[in-house]
Amino acid sequence: MLAAIMVPGTQGGIWDIRETQRPTVPPGHILVRVYASSLNRAEMRAMRNLRAVPGRPVPAERAGGGDAAGEVVEVGDGVNGFRPGDRVMGRCTGGFAEYVLVDAREAMPAPEQLTWEEAAAVPIVYVVVHDALFASAQLHAGETVLVTAASSGVGVATLQLAKLIGAKVIGTSRSAEKIEKLKGYGLDTGIVTGSEGFGEAVSRVVGENGVDMIVDNIGGDVFPACLEALAVGGRFVTIGRMSGVLKGELDLDRLALRRLHLYGVSNRLRKPAERAQSTKRFVADLMPALQDGRLRPIVDRTFGLGEIATAQAHLEADNHVGKVVIRVQ
């Protein structure tokens, strides 16, 4: 079968599309014929880490693709609820391939109403955002949430799920064009942060009273400004670190005086049983909305498997609004 493999290079990893062996199916797993898989920023981090340095051990090659959508081909022992021919989507390792193994606990039905590309956008981003808004910070109808880097895959998913709950959404972007496009997806208020400092731009719109929740996709460099923008009892959720800045100053007085709550949300470091629980909650809460059309993932662009390097460049250039997807077959 064809698969996209991350291979170490002198400047970081490079993509190699090659023939690999089709996986055998262990207990508790399903083998999926992949039609589409979304590109996530985790791939870019992994590529940067695959740097071949003279005099050091060469890093191991890695299979790319953290989620996928396709058709069940084979079911392993102990699996209930799935059979060959079923449309599914789920988190995995090696989704940029014609076939991939998926832990059955992390697999979900892929509604007929979704294209393969739309279904491929769900398993990582939408499940993580659901965990942030529903399970962790518990956003409610009528509250206001500020989303940083709102045009990113996580940002757009946050916008959609928050609007589905009945919340008001403020989004930031360095691009006025992206803000206008996001308004078409339900964004209530946009903040263009390119011409002035992030904190100043946010403060001008939010004011002294602040917002109920902030979902941050940028990183530590905007952390102090985000705390300043929270209302009394406000909740701060960190999901992405797009800027690469992993530390930010914490004003303990602000934290205490405003009785703020801080949440960290991650998929990558969770144990399989924990990811299985988040998948189960997502299906219970949001599968009906995916099935009846109230929620439809936003796909920015689709690339073929042989165009994966171009797709990565498109994502790294930050020109997208929504998810970038790889069409496998």
C-alpha positions as CSV (number, residue, x, y, z in Angstrom):
1,M,0.0,0.0,0.0
2,L,1.1,3.6,-0.5
3,A,1.9,5.7,2.6
4,A,3.5,9.1,3.4
5,I,6.5,8.5,5.7
6,M,8.4,11.3,7.5
7,V,12.1,10.7,6.8
8,P,15.0,12.5,8.6
9,G,16.8,15.3,6.7
10,T,19.5,17.8,7.3
11,Q,16.9,20.7,7.6
12,G,14.2,18.6,9.3
13,G,12.0,15.8,8.1
14,I,10.9,15.3,4.4
15,W,8.0,13.4,3.0
16,D,8.6,10.1,1.2
17,I,5.6,8.5,-0.6
18,R,6.4,4.8,-0.7
19,E,5.0,1.3,-0.8
20,T,4.7,-0.2,2.7
21,Q,3.2,-3.4,4.1
22,R,-0.5,-3.5,4.8
23,P,-1.1,-3.8,8.6
24,T,-2.3,-7.0,10.2
25,V,-5.2,-6.4,12.6
26,P,-4.6,-6.9,16.3
27,P,-7.4,-7.4,18.9
28,G,-9.4,-4.3,19.7
29,H,-8.6,-2.6,16.4
30,I,-10.2,-2.1,13.0
31,L,-8.4,-1.9,9.6
32,V,-9.7,1.1,7.7
33,R,-9.3,1.8,4.0
34,V,-8.5,5.5,4.2
35,Y,-10.1,8.0,1.9
36,A,-9.0,11.2,3.6
37,S,-6.8,12.3,6.5
38,S,-6.4,15.8,7.9
39,L,-3.1,17.7,8.3
40,N,-2.4,18.8,11.8
41,R,0.3,21.1,13.2
42,A,1.7,18.1,15.2
43,E,3.0,16.9,11.8
44,M,5.0,20.1,11.4
45,R,6.5,19.8,14.9
46,A,7.4,16.2,14.2
47,M,9.1,17.2,10.9
48,R,11.2,19.8,12.6
49,N,12.4,17.3,15.1
50,L,13.5,14.8,12.4
51,R,16.8,16.6,11.9
52,A,19.7,14.4,10.8
53,V,22.8,15.9,12.6
54,P,26.3,14.5,11.8
55,G,27.8,12.6,14.7
56,R,24.4,11.9,16.3
57,P,22.1,8.9,15.9
58,V,19.7,9.3,13.0
59,P,16.1,9.8,14.3
60,A,13.7,7.0,13.3
61,E,11.3,7.4,10.4
62,R,7.7,8.1,11.3
63,A,4.3,7.4,9.8
64,G,2.4,10.6,9.2
65,G,-1.3,11.3,9.8
66,G,-3.0,11.5,13.2
67,D,-6.6,11.0,12.1
68,A,-8.5,9.5,9.2
69,A,-11.8,8.8,7.6
70,G,-12.7,5.7,5.5
71,E,-14.3,2.4,5.3
72,V,-13.9,-0.6,7.6
73,V,-12.1,-3.5,5.8
74,E,-11.4,-5.9,8.7
75,V,-12.4,-6.1,12.4
76,G,-10.0,-7.5,15.1
77,D,-11.0,-9.8,17.9
78,G,-13.0,-8.3,20.7
79,V,-14.4,-5.5,18.6
80,N,-18.2,-4.8,18.8
81,G,-20.2,-2.1,17.0
82,F,-18.2,-2.1,13.7
83,R,-18.2,-4.3,10.7
84,P,-16.7,-4.3,7.2
85,G,-18.2,-1.7,5.0
86,D,-19.0,0.8,7.8
87,R,-18.1,4.5,7.3
88,V,-15.8,5.5,10.2
89,M,-13.5,8.3,11.3
90,G,-11.0,8.3,14.2
91,R,-7.6,9.1,15.6
92,C,-4.8,6.9,14.5
93,T,-1.1,6.7,13.7
94,G,-0.3,6.6,10.0
95,G,-3.4,8.1,8.5
96,F,-1.6,9.3,5.4
97,A,-1.8,5.8,3.9
98,E,-4.2,3.7,1.9
99,Y,-4.9,1.5,5.0
100,V,-4.5,2.3,8.7
101,L,-5.2,0.7,12.0
102,V,-7.6,2.5,14.4
103,D,-8.2,1.6,18.0
104,A,-11.9,0.7,18.0
105,R,-12.4,2.7,21.2
106,E,-11.4,5.8,19.3
107,A,-13.5,5.1,16.1
108,M,-16.7,6.9,15.4
109,P,-19.4,6.5,12.7
110,A,-18.8,8.9,9.8
111,P,-22.3,10.3,9.0
112,E,-23.4,9.9,5.4
113,Q,-24.1,13.7,5.3
114,L,-20.3,14.4,5.5
115,T,-17.9,14.1,2.7
116,W,-14.8,12.1,3.4
117,E,-12.8,15.3,3.6
118,E,-15.2,16.8,6.2
119,A,-15.2,13.5,8.2
120,A,-11.4,13.5,8.3
121,A,-11.4,16.9,9.9
122,V,-13.3,15.7,13.0
123,P,-11.4,13.2,15.1
124,I,-8.6,15.3,16.5
125,V,-9.6,19.0,16.3
126,Y,-13.3,18.8,16.9
127,V,-13.0,16.2,19.7
128,V,-10.3,18.2,21.5
129,V,-12.4,21.4,21.2
130,H,-15.4,19.6,22.5
131,D,-13.4,18.5,25.5
132,A,-12.2,22.1,26.0
133,L,-15.7,23.7,25.8
134,F,-18.0,21.0,27.1
135,A,-16.0,18.8,29.5
136,S,-13.3,21.2,30.9
137,A,-14.3,24.8,30.9
138,Q,-18.0,24.2,30.5
139,L,-19.1,27.1,28.2
140,H,-22.8,27.9,28.5
141,A,-25.3,29.6,26.2
142,G,-25.2,33.4,26.5
143,E,-21.6,33.5,27.6
144,T,-18.8,35.2,25.5
145,V,-15.7,33.3,24.4
146,L,-12.6,34.9,22.8
147,V,-10.8,32.7,20.3
148,T,-7.2,33.6,19.4
149,A,-5.9,32.6,15.9
150,A,-9.6,32.0,15.0
151,S,-8.9,31.0,11.4
152,S,-6.8,27.9,12.5
153,G,-8.4,24.5,12.4
154,V,-8.9,24.6,16.2
155,G,-10.1,28.2,16.0
156,V,-12.8,27.5,13.5
157,A,-13.9,24.4,15.4
158,T,-14.1,26.5,18.6
159,L,-16.2,29.1,16.7
160,Q,-18.6,26.4,15.4
161,L,-19.1,24.6,18.7
162,A,-19.4,27.7,20.7
163,K,-22.1,29.0,18.4
164,L,-23.8,25.6,18.6
165,I,-24.0,26.0,22.3
166,G,-25.5,29.5,22.0
167,A,-22.4,31.6,23.0
168,K,-21.2,34.8,21.6
169,V,-17.8,34.5,19.9
170,I,-15.0,37.1,19.4
171,G,-12.1,36.0,17.2
172,T,-8.6,37.4,16.6
173,S,-6.5,37.2,13.4
174,R,-3.8,39.2,11.8
175,S,-5.8,39.3,8.6
176,A,-8.9,41.4,8.0
177,E,-9.8,39.2,5.1
178,K,-9.9,36.1,7.3
179,I,-12.0,38.0,9.9
180,E,-14.6,38.7,7.2
181,K,-14.6,35.1,6.1
182,L,-15.1,33.9,9.7
183,K,-18.1,36.2,10.0
184,G,-19.7,34.1,7.3
185,Y,-19.3,31.1,9.7
186,G,-21.0,32.9,12.6
187,L,-18.2,35.1,14.2
188,D,-19.9,37.9,16.1
189,T,-16.9,40.2,16.5
190,G,-13.5,40.2,14.9
191,I,-10.2,41.7,16.2
192,V,-7.5,42.4,13.7
193,T,-4.2,42.3,15.6
194,G,-1.7,43.0,12.9
195,S,-1.5,46.8,13.1
196,E,-1.1,47.1,16.9
197,G,-0.1,45.0,19.9
198,F,-2.2,42.0,20.7
199,G,-3.1,43.2,24.1
200,E,-4.1,46.7,23.0
201,A,-6.3,45.3,20.2
202,V,-8.1,42.9,22.4
203,S,-8.5,45.4,25.3
204,R,-10.0,48.0,22.9
205,V,-12.8,45.6,21.9
206,V,-13.3,43.6,25.2
207,G,-13.2,46.5,27.6
208,E,-12.7,46.3,31.4
209,N,-15.5,43.8,32.1
210,G,-13.8,41.1,30.1
211,V,-15.0,37.8,28.5
212,D,-16.2,34.6,30.2
213,M,-13.7,32.3,28.4
214,I,-10.6,32.5,26.2
215,V,-9.5,29.6,24.0
216,D,-5.9,30.3,23.1
217,N,-4.1,28.8,20.1
218,I,-1.1,31.1,20.0
219,G,1.1,30.5,23.1
220,G,2.9,32.1,26.0
221,D,3.5,35.5,24.4
222,V,-0.2,36.4,24.6
223,F,-0.9,34.7,27.9
224,P,-0.6,37.9,30.1
225,A,-2.9,39.8,27.8
226,C,-5.4,37.0,27.8
227,L,-5.6,37.0,31.6
228,E,-6.2,40.7,31.4
229,A,-9.1,40.2,29.1
230,L,-10.9,37.7,31.4
231,A,-14.0,38.6,33.4
232,V,-14.4,37.7,37.1
233,G,-14.6,33.9,37.3
234,G,-13.3,33.7,33.7
235,R,-11.8,30.5,32.2
236,F,-8.6,30.4,30.2
237,V,-8.0,27.3,28.0
238,T,-4.8,26.6,26.2
239,I,-4.9,24.2,23.2
240,G,-2.3,25.4,20.6
241,R,1.1,27.0,20.8
242,M,1.4,28.3,17.2
243,S,4.0,30.9,18.1
244,G,6.3,28.3,19.7
245,V,6.5,30.4,22.9
246,L,5.8,27.9,25.7
247,K,6.1,30.1,28.8
248,G,4.2,33.2,29.8
249,E,4.2,35.4,32.9
250,L,1.4,34.7,35.4
251,D,0.0,37.6,37.4
252,L,-1.0,35.9,40.7
253,D,-2.8,38.9,41.9
254,R,-4.9,39.0,38.7
255,L,-5.5,35.2,39.1
256,A,-6.8,35.6,42.7
257,L,-8.7,38.9,42.4
258,R,-10.7,37.8,39.4
259,R,-11.0,34.2,40.6
260,L,-9.7,32.9,37.3
261,H,-9.6,29.2,36.2
262,L,-6.8,27.8,33.9
263,Y,-7.3,24.7,31.8
264,G,-4.8,22.7,29.6
265,V,-6.3,20.6,26.9
266,S,-4.2,18.0,24.9
267,N,-4.8,14.9,22.9
268,R,-1.2,13.8,22.2
269,L,-0.2,13.0,25.8
270,R,-3.4,11.3,26.8
271,K,-3.6,7.5,27.5
272,P,-5.7,5.4,25.1
273,A,-8.4,4.9,27.7
274,E,-8.6,8.7,28.3
275,R,-8.9,9.3,24.5
276,A,-11.6,6.7,24.4
277,Q,-13.6,8.5,27.0
278,S,-13.4,11.8,25.2
279,T,-14.5,10.1,22.0
280,K,-17.5,8.6,23.7
281,R,-18.5,12.0,25.2
282,F,-18.1,13.6,21.8
283,V,-20.4,11.0,20.1
284,A,-23.0,11.4,22.8
285,D,-23.0,15.2,22.7
286,L,-22.3,16.1,19.0
287,M,-23.0,13.2,16.7
288,P,-26.7,14.3,16.4
289,A,-25.5,17.7,15.2
290,L,-23.2,16.2,12.6
291,Q,-26.0,13.9,11.4
292,D,-28.7,16.6,11.0
293,G,-26.4,19.3,9.5
294,R,-26.2,21.7,12.5
295,L,-22.5,21.1,12.6
296,R,-20.4,20.7,9.4
297,P,-16.6,20.8,9.6
298,I,-14.9,23.6,7.6
299,V,-12.3,22.4,5.1
300,D,-10.1,25.1,3.6
301,R,-8.3,23.0,0.9
302,T,-7.8,19.4,-0.1
303,F,-4.5,18.0,-1.5
304,G,-3.6,14.6,-2.9
305,L,-1.3,12.3,-1.1
306,G,1.5,13.1,-3.6
307,E,1.0,16.8,-2.8
308,I,1.5,16.5,1.0
309,A,4.6,18.7,1.0
310,T,2.7,21.4,-0.7
311,A,-0.2,21.0,1.8
312,Q,2.3,21.4,4.6
313,A,3.7,24.6,3.1
314,H,0.1,25.9,2.7
315,L,-0.5,25.2,6.4
316,E,2.8,26.7,7.5
317,A,2.1,29.9,5.5
318,D,-1.0,30.4,7.6
319,N,-3.1,31.1,4.6
320,H,-6.0,28.8,5.6
321,V,-9.3,29.2,7.3
322,G,-10.4,25.8,8.7
323,K,-8.8,22.4,8.1
324,V,-6.3,21.3,5.5
325,V,-7.0,17.8,4.3
326,I,-5.1,15.1,2.4
327,R,-7.2,13.0,0.0
328,V,-5.7,9.6,0.0
329,Q,-7.8,7.8,-2.7
